[in-house]
Amino acid sequence: MTAFTTSRSITSSMRVLKLVEVRIDGFKRRLDVVHSLLKPLDSLVQFAVGNLQDVPFFRLRILIFNLENNVVISHH
């Protein structure tokens, strides 16, 4: 392998690495968005679980039903 082909393959490897980096960065950003969307839901679930003892069973079922519907609606 000559020095020229070596430097060319290094350059193309760097380009590929940069592309992968950009993709990972974009994926991380999307994950952050999803996480920020789920955060309020998470605290709501924790609140519901925290108050489990105080909530009658049928009201809990309604709460879970509403939570599931809200998740479905917000993801479409």
N, C-alpha and C positions, 0 to 999 in steps of 0.2 A: 504494500500500500504506500503510495506516495504521500508526501506532506499535504499536497493539494486535496487529494480525496479524503484524507483524514480530517482536514479542517472543514471540508464540505459536509462530511457526515456529522461532525460535531455541531456545525451550524444547524443542520436539519434536526438533529437531536434536541438542540436548544429550542428550536421553533416548536417541536412537538411538546416538549416540557412546558413551554409557555402556554400553549393551547390547553393542555391538561390543567395547568394552574388556573387559567381563566374559567374553565368549566367547573372546577372544584369550588372556586370562589363564588360563581353564580349559584351553584347548588347550595352552598352554605347560606347565601343570602336568602334563597327560597326557603330553606329550613328555618331561618330566623323569622321569616314572615309567618310560616305555618305555626311556629312556636308562639309567636305573639298573638296569633288568632286563637290558639288553644288555651293560652294563659287564663283568660277570664273564665272559660269553661272549667278549667282545672280548679280554680278557687271556688267556683259554684258547687262543683262535685264535693270538694272538701267540706264546704259549708253544710251541704246536705248530709254528708256522712257524719259530720260533727253533731248535727241535730237529729240524728236517727232516732234517738230515744224519745224525743218529744213529738215526732211526726207519726200520726196514725198510718198504718200500712197502705190504705187506699190512696192517701194523699201523696205518699212516697211514689207509688206506681204512676200517678199523674205527673209528678215532677220528672221522673225518669222518661216517661213518654214525651214530655215537652222537650227535655234535653235532647233526646234522639232526633226529634223532628227539627229542632233548631240547627243541629249539626248537619243534617241532610240538606236543609234549606241553604245554609251559609256556604256549603261546598259546591253549589251549582250556580 
